[in-house]
Amino acid sequence: MPAYILTGTPGAGKTAVLRLLETFGYAVVEEAASDVIALSAALGCPEPWRDPSFIDKIVALQRRREDAARGAVARAAVLFDRSPVCTLALSRYLGFAPSALLTREVDRIIAAGSYERTVFFIRNQGFVEPTAARRISYAGSLAFERVHEDAYLGLGFDLIDVPAGPLTGRAALVEQSVGHLRELPLAQGGREHRQHQDAGQGERGRVAGPGRDEAEGSRARAVPGVVGEVPQGAGLGLWQLLDQQRERRALDHPEPGTE
């Protein structure tokens, strides 16, 4: 079951993209954090994120939903609204040390290749619309976005940026990318080829938080999406566009020692 993660900062429009993709026939696994917040509020705890146990409640619900999805869907691509890596980013953002449960869960998904290594990063829209569960400021959302990006890059994931733009175009970029990724042979894009060589040896050093230099060096592996209205490219194919963006990101964030 190919499992693709959609992530991004709160208010970026990720849920709307997933809702539209769901109408196209994709299976979608819901985000856990929002439901944990909603349930806590219903139980009389309006700010559960102040308690470190909040993180483990998210991890546990994410795992139950992942297991349920894998039991129900055998072959079709499944889109996950966040992953344990997002929970790791949340833990860092809140200033909590990674719990033992969170550390084990991140270790597990990396070692098992539970998710595809290519992640769709839904970029901020230039504002945040507050809700009962979303109380973060726009400035805070930008900081949270950066923490998310560093968490995924630090664990070796590749990012396809989905920039702000019309909802239909954002969903089309994700759908087209999933189609291309599923057509690639293992030598180019299969999970086995992209697996970390140290998978199974534990990710605890990276879960604890990569150094800033390491995170900046790995940023060159990110794949920004198409700039402007999505998709855009004057006849270029998707992978030509992504290659162009890889080159641009590499120039903006060169690997150490290449300057």
C-alpha positions in Angstrom: 0.0 0.0 0.0 1.8 3.2 -1.1 1.4 5.7 1.7 2.0 9.3 1.0 2.2 12.0 3.6 0.7 15.5 3.2 2.1 17.9 5.8 2.4 21.6 6.4 1.9 24.3 8.9 -1.6 24.9 10.5 -3.8 27.0 8.2 -1.9 26.1 5.0 -5.0 24.5 3.4 -3.8 20.9 3.7 -7.2 19.6 4.8 -9.0 21.3 1.8 -6.5 19.6 -0.6 -7.1 16.2 1.0 -10.9 16.7 0.9 -10.8 17.4 -2.8 -8.4 14.4 -3.4 -10.8 12.3 -1.5 -13.6 13.1 -3.9 -11.2 11.9 -6.7 -11.3 8.5 -5.0 -8.2 8.6 -2.9 -8.3 7.0 0.6 -7.5 9.5 3.2 -6.3 8.9 6.8 -7.3 11.8 9.0 -5.0 13.9 11.2 -4.8 12.8 14.8 -3.8 16.1 16.6 -6.9 18.0 15.7 -9.1 15.2 17.0 -7.1 14.8 20.2 -7.6 18.6 20.8 -11.3 18.4 20.1 -11.8 15.4 22.4 -9.8 17.1 25.1 -11.9 20.2 24.9 -15.1 18.2 25.1 -13.7 16.6 28.2 -13.0 20.0 29.8 -9.3 20.5 28.9 -9.3 23.4 26.4 -5.4 23.5 26.1 -4.1 19.9 26.1 -0.9 20.9 24.4 0.4 22.3 27.7 0.7 18.7 29.0 3.6 16.5 27.6 1.1 13.6 27.5 -0.6 15.4 24.6 2.2 14.2 22.3 1.8 10.5 23.2 -2.0 10.7 22.7 -1.4 11.9 19.2 1.2 9.2 18.5 -1.2 6.4 19.8 -4.1 7.7 17.6 -1.9 8.0 14.6 -0.7 4.4 15.0 -4.3 3.1 15.4 -5.4 4.9 12.2 -2.3 3.7 10.3 -2.9 0.1 11.3 -6.6 0.4 10.4 -5.8 1.8 6.9 -3.3 -0.9 6.2 -5.8 -3.6 7.1 -8.5 -2.0 4.9 -6.6 -1.0 1.8 -4.2 -3.5 0.2 -2.9 -1.9 -3.0 -4.4 1.6 -3.6 -2.4 4.7 -2.7 -3.4 6.2 0.6 -2.9 9.8 1.6 -2.0 10.4 5.2 -2.9 13.8 6.9 0.4 14.1 8.8 2.6 11.4 10.3 4.7 10.7 13.4 7.4 13.0 12.0 4.8 15.8 12.3 4.3 14.9 15.9 8.1 15.0 16.4 8.1 18.5 14.9 5.2 19.4 17.2 7.1 18.1 20.2 10.1 20.2 19.3 8.0 23.3 18.7 6.3 23.0 22.1 9.7 22.5 23.8 9.1 18.9 24.9 11.8 16.3 24.8 10.8 13.4 22.5 9.0 10.8 24.6 10.0 7.1 24.6 6.8 6.3 22.7 7.4 9.0 20.0 11.0 7.9 19.6 10.0 4.3 19.1 7.3 5.2 16.6 9.6 7.4 14.5 12.2 4.6 14.6 9.6 2.1 13.5 8.3 4.0 10.5 11.8 4.7 9.3 13.1 1.2 9.7 9.9 -0.3 8.2 9.5 2.2 5.3 6.0 2.7 6.5 5.6 5.8 4.3 6.9 6.8 0.9 10.0 8.9 1.1 8.5 11.6 -1.0 6.3 13.9 1.1 4.0 16.6 -0.1 4.6 19.9 1.8 1.6 22.2 1.7 3.0 25.7 2.0 1.5 28.5 3.9 -1.0 30.8 2.2 0.2 34.1 3.7 -2.3 34.1 6.5 -3.8 31.8 9.2 -7.6 31.5 9.8 -8.1 30.9 13.5 -10.4 28.1 14.7 -11.2 26.5 18.0 -8.4 24.1 17.6 -6.0 26.4 15.6 -4.9 29.3 17.8 -1.4 29.8 16.3 -0.5 33.2 15.0 0.8 33.7 11.4 4.3 34.4 12.7 4.1 31.2 14.8 2.9 29.2 11.8 5.9 30.2 9.8 8.2 29.1 12.7 6.2 25.8 12.9 6.5 25.4 9.2 10.3 25.6 9.4 10.4 23.1 12.3 8.4 20.7 10.2 10.7 21.1 7.2 13.8 20.5 9.3 12.2 17.4 10.9 11.4 15.7 7.6 14.7 16.7 5.9 16.7 15.6 8.9 15.2 12.1 8.6 16.0 11.9 4.9 12.6 12.5 3.3 12.3 14.4 0.0 9.8 17.2 -0.1 7.6 18.3 -3.0 6.4 21.8 -2.2 2.8 22.6 -3.0 2.8 26.4 -3.0 -0.2 28.7 -2.3 -2.6 28.8 -5.2 -6.0 27.7 -6.4 -7.2 24.6 -4.6 -7.8 22.6 -7.8 -4.3 23.3 -9.0 -2.8 22.2 -5.6 -4.7 19.0 -5.7 -3.8 18.4 -9.3 -0.1 18.8 -8.4 -0.4 16.1 -5.7 -2.4 13.8 -8.0 -0.1 14.1 -10.9 3.0 13.6 -8.7 1.5 10.4 -7.1 0.8 9.1 -10.6 4.4 9.6 -11.7 5.9 8.3 -8.5 3.9 5.1 -8.8 5.1 4.6 -12.3 8.8 4.9 -11.5 10.8 1.6 -11.3 12.6 0.9 -8.0 15.9 2.0 -9.5 14.5 5.5 -9.7 11.9 6.0 -7.1 11.0 2.8 -5.3 10.9 2.7 -1.5 13.6 -0.1 -1.4 16.0 2.0 -3.4 15.4 5.1 -1.2 15.6 3.3 2.1 18.3 4.6 4.5 21.3 2.4 4.7 21.1 2.7 8.5 17.4 1.8 8.7 16.9 -0.6 11.6 19.8 0.7 13.5 17.7 3.4 15.2 17.0 7.0 14.5 17.3 8.3 18.0 20.1 10.7 17.3 18.1 12.4 14.6 14.8 12.2 16.6 16.5 14.1 19.4 17.1 16.9 17.0 19.6 17.4 14.1 22.2 20.1 14.4 21.4 23.2 12.4 24.2 22.7 10.0 23.0 19.2 9.2 19.5 20.5 8.7 20.6 23.3 6.4 22.8 20.9 4.4 20.0 18.4 3.9 17.6 21.2 2.8 19.1 21.0 -0.7 17.3 17.7 -1.1 13.9 19.4 -0.8 11.9 19.7 -4.0 10.0 23.0 -4.2 6.8 22.9 -6.2 5.9 25.0 -9.1 6.0 28.7 -8.4 2.8 30.8 -9.0 -0.4 29.3 -10.1 -0.3 25.5 -9.8 0.7 23.8 -12.1 2.6 26.2 -14.3 5.4 25.5 -16.8 4.8 26.4 -20.4 4.7 22.8 -21.6 7.3 21.3 -19.4 6.6 17.9 -17.9 6.2 17.5 -14.1 9.6 15.9 -13.6 11.3 18.6 -15.7 9.8 21.2 -13.5 10.8 19.4 -10.3 14.4 19.0 -11.7 14.5 22.7 -12.3 13.4 23.4 -8.7 15.9 20.9 -7.3 18.7 22.8 -9.1 17.4 26.1 -7.9 17.2 24.8 -4.3 20.7 23.4 -4.5 22.0 26.8 -5.6 20.2 28.5 -2.8 21.3 26.0 -0.2 24.6 24.4 -1.4 25.9 21.3 0.3 28.8 22.0 2.7 32.2 22.0 0.9 30.7 22.7 -2.6 30.9 26.4 -2.5 
